[in-house]
Amino acid sequence: MKPKRIYYEPDILNYELGKRLLKKFNDVPRFEIESHNRIEELQKRPNADFVEMKKYLIIGIRKTHRYVPNQKISDFLVPYTSSGCSAMCLYCYLVCNYNKCSYLRLFVNVDEMLNRLIKKSNETEEPCVFEIGSNSDLVLENQITGNLDKTIEMFGQYGRGYITFPTKFSMIDSLLKLEHKDKVIIRMSLNPQEIITKVEIGTSNLKNRIKAMKKLFEAGYKVGILIAPVIFIDNWRNLYLELLDELKKELPEQLKEHLMIEIIFMTYSYVHNAINDQAFPDALKLYNEKLMTSGGRGKYWYKKEYRNEAELFFRTEISKRFTGATILYVV
């Protein structure tokens, strides 16, 4: 990724990564800002400019470091080295938090965050799992910063427990040679290729995601999958059956015997709808009045009867193909 514009807090020049990023993109127009959270010029842009703004890179210093307890795949959600993303998934939950300003933000105080993570991992009573990728896609970010490589090696050497993160990207070759010490869980987010093409704009295709999973497993990483988000488009059952069949065909036997699976149904919102209507007027319409109901605070999710039917479908079809798999949760 080469950004079209850079907005940066001046204090990033007090950090090695900040200086390196500005040097790396020294031919890109840049603008000083007071805070990565408040760029008035961008906040005032119309929703139709969403695609244009995704080409911008914001560089700042992370000031929020509170670890949030989590009861799903991890023990804690960790604010880490980036937020937002340059991809344009039409359902992205980060849009709920940042609206049209869900562009990629990089935080240069990486050593502070990494040291805090390692310290916390060694202070917990029992070994814990730390989710470091809940606000961004760290594989994508790693192409710019190298922060993920550094994190894996340092946590492998000094950390306790596990770090984990999901990804929709396949650029993982730099991770294969790292000394991760079996302390990293990488979860590949998967959807049928038709959904990837129409909805997960700017992400890696299905075949490359599966290839990346195989490489990571062969490199000794713990590997899981998210079937996420499940979207009830036309012919969805057949599309997801084809996805499961491809996984059965392509994944190594040993991985299939210990496969960890998360299943997440799509949550949508009026914010998504407003942005998508203006920024992607010809895109697939994800809001379905017949199938969805209001969840409050402007959010919509699939009605309980449809979710229950689909959960049974996935549990049944997964058990047919992956007898040793564990479905960690369905939400």
N, C-alpha and C positions, 0 to 999 in steps of 0.2 A: 504494500500500500504506500503510495506517495500522495500525501494530502494536497488539497487545492489551496487551503489556507491553514495557518497556525495561529491560535490564540493562546497566549501564555502569561502566567503570573511572573513578574520580574524576579521573584525570589527563587525560581527554579535554577537560576544561574549560580546559586550557592551549593548546588548538588551536581555531582559528576554526571549523572544521567541527564539532567536538564541541559547542561552544556553540550553533551554528546548529541542529543536529539536536535538541538538548534543547528549544530554543525552539520549533522547528517542531512538536514533539509534546508541548507543555507540558501537555496535558490527559490524557496517557497515564500510568498508574501506572509508577513507575520504582524500580529497586532497585540500590544500589551493590554492586559485586563487586570482588574482588581481581584476578581475571584472567579474560579472555574464554575461556580454555582450560579453566578449572576452576570451573564453577558447580555445586557439589555438589547443590544443590536440584534442578536439572534433570537431572543425571546419574542421580539416584535415581528419577526418574519412570519409570513402566512404559511399555513399548512402545506400549500402547494410547493414550498421550497424545501420540504423534508428531504428529498433525494439529494439536492444540492448541499444541504447542511451535513449530510452523512459523509461528504468528502472532506470535511474539516477535521482537524486534529486539535484538541484542547489539552494543554499541558499545565499541570498545577501541583499542589502539595496537598496530600490527603490529611485532613484534620480530624476526621471521625475514625475512631479506632475501637469502638465498643463491640465486643463479641456477643452475638445473639444466640442463646441456646436454641437448638434445633432437634426435632424428634423424628426426622426422616432418615436420610442417608448419613447424616453427620451429627456430632454432638454440638458443634458451634458453627455459625456462619461468621466468616472473617472478612471485614472490609479490607480489600487488598489493593493491588497495584493498578487497577483500571476500573472504569465503569463505562457503561454504554458500549456501542459496537458500531462498526462500519457496515455490517450487513443490514438487510432491511426485511426481516421476517414480518409478515403482515399482522401477526398476533403478539409480537414481542412484549413481554410483561414489563420490560424496562420503560416502555412508552407510558405505562401507567404512572411511573415515578417521575419521569423527566419530560413527558409529553413530546413535542417535536424536537426537543433538545437532547435526544437520546444518542447523540453522536459519541464517538470514542474520546474518552478522557484518560490521559495517562498521568500517574502520580509518581513523582521523581524521588520521594523519600522512601525508596524501597528498602534500604538497610534498616531503617527504623521499624518498618512493618515486619520484615523478616525476623529481626531480632526479637520483636515482641511475640511473634508466632512461636519461635523456638523456645523462648522462655516460658510461655504459657503451656506448651506441650510437656515441658519437664516439671511443671508445678502441679498438674492435675493428679488426683488420687489414683485414678486408673488411666491407662492409655486411651486417648480420645481420637476421634476423627474430626478434622477441621476442613470445612468447605471453604475453599479460597476463590471459587469461581462463580459465585452467585450473582455478581453484578456485571460480569463481562465474559467474553470468551478468551481465556488466557492463551490458547494456542494461537489465535489471531494476534493478540497483543505481542506474543513472543517474537513474531516476525519483525517487529519494530524495535523492541527493547532488549530481548534476551532474558527478561526477568524470570520467565518460567524455568529456563535451564538453570539459572542461578538458584532459584528457590528449591528445585528438586535436589540438587547436589548438596546444598547447605542443610536442608531438612534431613536428607538421608544421612548426613554425617553427624548432625548435632541434635536433631529433633527426636521426639518420642511419640508413638502412635502413628497416625496416618494423616496425610493431606489428600484431598480429593477435589476434582473439578470436572464439569461436563464440557463437551465441545461439539460443534457442528463442522469442524474443519479437519482436514487431513494432513496438514503440513507439520508432521510430527518427527521427521527424520532426525532433527537435532536432539530429540529426547532419547533416542535409541541407545546412544553410547554413554548415557549418564549413569553414575553410581547412585541409584535410587534406594538401594538397601531394602527393597520390598516394602517401602513405606508410602507408596503412592497408588491411589485408586483413580483410574481414568475412565470416565463414563461417556460413551459415544451416543449422542442424540441422533435417533434415526426416525425417518418417515419414508413412506413410499416415494419413489422418484417423481411421480406426478405432483405430489404435494411440495416436494423440495423445489421443483421447477417453478410452480405457480405461486408458492407462498413463502418459501424460505430463500428469498432473493439475495444473491451474493454469497451463498455458503457452498461448501463442497458437495459434489454429487454423491449419491448413495454408494456407488461402486468404490469410490476413493475413500469414503468413510469406513467401509468394511475392510478394505486393504489396510488402512491405518490401524484398525483394531487388531488385525492379525499381526502386524509388525510389532505393535506394543506388547501383545501377549508373548510373542516370541522373545522380546527383550526383557521379559520377566515382570512386567507390570501387572497389577491386578486390574482387570478390565471388566466393565459392566456396560449395560446399554439402557438408555431411556427411549421408550417408545413414546415420543412426546413432541408436540402435543397431538393427541389423537383428534382428528378433525373429521366430522361427518360430512364429507363431500359425496357427490354421487358415486356409487359403486365402491364405497369405502371398505366394505367387507372384503371384496376381492383384492383390492389394492393392499390391504394389510396382510391377507393370506399370502400374496406374492412376496411381500417383504419377509414374512416368517420363513417361507420356503427358501428364499435366497440365503437367509442366515443359516438355515440348516445345511444348505449345500456348501457354503463358503467357509464357515467358521471351523477352526480346528476342533477335533473331537474332545480334547482335554478342556478346552474353553467351554464348549457346549455343556459338558458335564458339571461345570461349576458356575454357570452363567448367572449373574445378578441382573435382575430386570426391574426397572421402574416404569410405571404406566401413568401418564398424566393427561387428563382430558383438557382440551383448550378452554381457557377463560378469555373472554373478549370484553370490550368496553366501548362506551360512546366515544372515548378519546381515539381509540383505534379507528373506529368507523369514520370519524371526522377527518382524520389524517389520510386514511386510505382513499376515501372518496375524492379528495382533492389532489393527493400526490400520485395515486395509482388508479385513475378513473376507469381503466380497462381491466383491472385485476379481478381475480376471483372474489366474489362477495362471501365473506365468512359469517356474517350475521344471518341467522336463520330463525325467523320469528316462530315458526312451527316447533322447532326442536329446542329452542333456548328460552330461558327464563331469567328474570332480573335477580341478581345476587346482592343488590344494594350498592350504593356508592358508585353508580354508573357502570357496574360490571354485569356481564351476562355469562351464564354457563348452561351446559346442556341439562335438560330436565332429568329428574331422578330416574324415571322409567327407562329413558334412552341410555343413560350412563350404566344402569344396572344390567341392561341387556348387553351392552358392549363389554362390560367387565366380564360377564360370563363367557362371552365369545372369546376374549383374549385368554382367559384362564384355561378354557377348554382347548383352544388351538395351540397354545404354548405347551401345555402338558403333553399333547400328542407328539410334538416335535423335539422337545427338550426335557427329557424325563428327570434330569438332574438339576434343572434350573430352579432358582428361587425368585419368586415375585416379591420384592421387598415391600412394595405398597402400590395402591391404586388410588389416585385422587382426581 
